[in-house]
Amino acid sequence: MAWNILITGAAGYMHEQVGHFTSLGVNAVQCSLLDEDKITGIVLEKNVDIIIHCASSLDPNLAYPLISALQKRRQTTGKDTYFIHTAGMGAFSKETGWPHGPVKDTDPVFELEKKVPEHDAFPVTRVSVAITEFAQKLNVTSFIVFPPLVYGRGTGPYKKLSVQVPGLIRAFIAQKMVYKFDYEGRWPAAHISDVVDYYLLLIDLIIQGKPPQSGEKGYYFAATHYLSWWEISEGLAKSLHARGLAKEPIPAVWPSVELAEKALGFPSPYVQVAFSSSPQGTADKKYAIGWEPKWNAPEFFNIIDDEVQSVLDLDIARASIADFFAKDNVEGSKE
């Protein structure tokens, strides 16, 4: 039996690339994720069974039409449908209001999220809860995948780089200086190839008719190891100084949060959340889905010069998450 999968966010918010994806054999569609009629038409016409939602972890309104469309697909065919939402490990940091300390994906993460007062909850947390409850209400099987700090160069045609490490590199090149915050944090991390494998394993289990835990128990952390922000800055300082792109071979402390905010493109206090906080999440469910990551922390530092080269080679694009945090309210966006 053939399975059709819809991926949102494949073009990285670059609508002009739709034609190129079509030339690669991908059935690409450009539309607003807020247009429920259009989304439903696409899902029913293309016989979509699985949706991987990568377009936004911050606005539930962009997910609801997708889940509603999967409900209609299920009603039409009698087949189960599946929604895989992409969240983010930053939600499990005290700097984002997470009050529960270290957490494993084998813990009752959904229930822990529900206990966070809505006015204190990080947007990623609120959205994960909302999507889980909405999918459950419509009888659509849901999974929430939490990628960590992602590094490495992707193999797709566009949006080859993630947000955080490239964001540091661009800021340091512009400042001709490498900086760090005055307190050390560390993030769960993974190479992009390992994260891709995680999604593929999850999809393969679904296709085999052996879907893992879902809904309120369907939280999955795609993290393999931790990286220290200070050690990242130290490695980048050596690489950038050797290339003549930084004045000093060692990092200095940011002179002010305002300079960091301007250089990195994140408003305060989210600049420190993104570049110095310490989310505490452990990926214990990797054994249940057969995930065997290939990369570890020492290997990251072995390729840190490649991270710099990747930024020099590829176009610079502002992170959509920075745009979100620069606004007081969530505004409808298009995919």
N, C-alpha and C positions, 0 to 999 in steps of 0.2 A: 504494500500500500504506500502510495506517495504521500509525503508530508510537505506542506508548504509553510515557510517561515517568513514572517514579516519583521524586519529590523527597523526601528525608528532611530534617527540620528546618524544614519550611515554616511551622509555627506558632510557631517560636521557643521551644519547650518550654512553650507555653501550651496545654495539652490541651483546655481549655474552648472553644477557638476552632474545633474540628473542625466543629461544626454550621454555623458561619458560612462556612467554606470550601465546604461542600457547597452552600450557598445561592448561591455565586458560580459554580457549575457545575464546581467541582473535586471529583473523587471522593476525598474525604478519609478516611483510616483512622487510628485511634489504636491502637497496639500497642507492645509492647516489641521493640526491635531485637535483643534477645537470644533471642527466641522463633523459632527457625529454622523450625519447622513452620508457624507463623502467617505468617511472612514468605514462605515458599515458596508457601503457599496463595494469598496475595495476588498474587504475581508470576505464577503460573500462571493464576489466575482472571481477572486483569485483562490478561493478555497483554502483560506489561511487557518491553520490549526494551532500554530505557536506564534506568539508575538514576543520579541525581545525588545524591551523598551529602554533605549539608551539616550533618548533625546533630552530628558530632564529628570533629575532626582528631586526637584525643588517645587514643582507645581503639580498637584494631583489632578487638576483640571485637564492636563494634557494626557492623562492616562485613562480617565473615565470613559471617553468615547471608544477607546481601543478595547477596554474590557466589555463594554456594552455590545460592541460588534462581535466579540467572541461568544458572548451569551447567545446572540441571534444565530451565529454559526452552529452552535451546539444544538439549539432548538430545531434548526433546519435538518441537521444530519444525524442527531442522536449521539455523536461522537464527543468525547471530552475535548475541551480546549484548554490551552495553557498560556499563562501570562508570566513572563520573566522580567521583573523590574530591576533596574540597575540603580543602587543607592550609593553609599559611600561610608568608609570606615571613620571618617571624621565625626560622625554622629556619636561615637563612643569616647568622647573626650570631655573632661571636666570643663574645658574652655567653651564647649558648645552646650553646657547645661546638663551633661550626662551625670546623674547622681549616684549611679550604682557601681562605679569602679570597674575593675576588670570583668570582661564578659566573654564567654565562649559561645559559639554558634549552636552548641548542644544545650545551652541554657534556654529558659523560656524568654527569649529576647522580646517577642511581641508583647508579652505581659509586662516585662520591665519597661518597654517603651510606653505602654499605656499608663503606667504609674507616674510618668513625668508630666507635671502640670502643663497644659497646652500652651500657656503664655510663656513657659520657660523652655519649651521643647525646640530643638534645632529644626529647621525646615525639613531636613532629610528624615528626621524621626517622625515628624507629623505626617509626612507623605507616605512613609512605609506603612504606618498604622492605617491611614485612610485607604490605601490601595488594597491592603490585606482584607480589611472589612468589606470594602465594596466588591471585591472579587468573590469573597465568601457569600455575600448576599445574592450575587448573580450566578452562583454555582460554576464559577470559572476557577480552575486550579491555578494557584499563584505561587510564585517563588520570589524572594527578595535576595538578590546577590549584592554583597558589599565588596566592591573592589577596594584595594588599599591605595597607597602611593604607588603609581604605576610608572615604570621606567622602561627604557629600550625603545627602539624604532619599530613602529608597526609596519606591516607588509601590505596594507591596503593602499589604494591609489591616492587617498586624501586623509587629512587629519592624522598624520603618522605619529604625532607626539602627544603625550599627556599634558597635564597642567603644571604640576608643582616644580619638578626639577628644571624643565625648560624655562619656566617663569623666572626661577632664580638666575639661570644662566643669562637670559636676556637682560635682566635688571643689572646684573653685575657687569656685563659688557658695557651697558649704557653709562654706568657710574664709574667704570674703569677701576672698580674696587669691589672686593668680596666682603660681604657683611654676614653677621649672625646676630640673633637676638641675645639678650643678656641672661637668658635662662635656657637650658638645654632641654629639648624635647625629642621624641622619637616616634616614628610612624610605622605601622605595619606596612609592608611593601611586597611587591612582586613584579617580575618581568612581564612585559606585555604578552609574550608567548605562553607563559604559564597561565595568565588570566584567560586568554583565548581557549586554552585547553580545558579550563574549568567549565566554561560555557558549553563547549563541545561535549564534554562528558555528561553534563546535565541534560542536554538535548538528546544525546544518545540513549540515556536511560528512559526518557519519555518515549522515544520512538520504539524502543524494545518492549514497551508495555510494563516497565518497571520503574515508574516515577518515584523518586525519593519523597521524603516528608514534604508536605506543602501547607499552604495556608498559614495558620498561626504558628505552625512548627516548621515552616518552609523558609527559614532564614539561613543564609550561607555566606561565610566569610572567605573571600578568595585571597588570603594573605599567606605568605610563605616565611617571612622573616621580618626583623625590625631594622630600620636605618636611623641613625642619630643625625639630627639636623646639623649639629656642630661638625660632625665628621664629614657630612656632605659638603659643607662650606669649606672645610679644610682641603678636601680633594679637589673641589672646583677652583680654589685659590691657586693651587699648584699648577693645574692644567691651564688656567687662563693667564697666569703670569708667564708661564713658559711660552705661550703663544703671543705675548706682548699685549694681551687684552685686559690685564689688570696690573695696577701699579705695584702691588705687594703680593708675596707668595703665601701670606697668611691672612685669615679674615680678621676684620675689626668688628666691634659691636656697632650696630646701627646707631648713628648719632641721634636719631629721633624716630618715633613711630610714624610721624608725618612723612619723613623721607622714605621709609619703607613702604608706606601706603602708596605714595606717588610712584615709586620705582616699580613696585610689583603689581600695581593695578588693582589692589584689594583695599577696600575701606577698613578703617579701624572699627571694631576689634577683630574683624575677620582675617586681616592680614596675619595676625599672630596665630589664629586658629589654623590657617592653611600652612604656615611655615615655621611654627615652633611648638605646637601643641603635642600632646601624647595620647592619642586614642589607644585604648587597651582592649584589643580583641584577639581571640585565639581561634584558629580554623580547625576545629576538631572533626567537623563533618567531612573533611577531605577524604578520610578513610572510607566512609560510607559510599562515596561516589567514585572512588578509585583514582583520586588525584595524586599524582606524583610529580611535584614541581622539580624543575631542573636547575633553577637559579637560587643562589643564597647571597647573603650580605657581602662576603669577600669578593664574589664575582662581580657585584655591582661596582665596587671600587676598582676592580681590574678594567672595567670598561668606561670609567667616568670620563675619560678623554673622548670616547666615542659619543657620549651624551652631549658634550660641547660641540663636536663636529656635526652632529645631527641638527642642532639648532642653527649652526652656521649654514648648513646645506638647505634647510627647508624654510618655507615662508613663515613669517611671524603672524600669528593669529591671536587675538584677545580671547581669553577663556570666557565662555558664556556664564560660568559660575561667578566670575568677577562682576559681570554686568548685573546679575541678579542681586548680589549683595550691595551693589551701588545704588539700588532703588529701595524705597521704603515699602513698596508693595509689589506683589507678583503681578506682572503684566502678561497677558496672553501672548505666547510666541508661536511661531509657525515652524513646521518641519517640511 
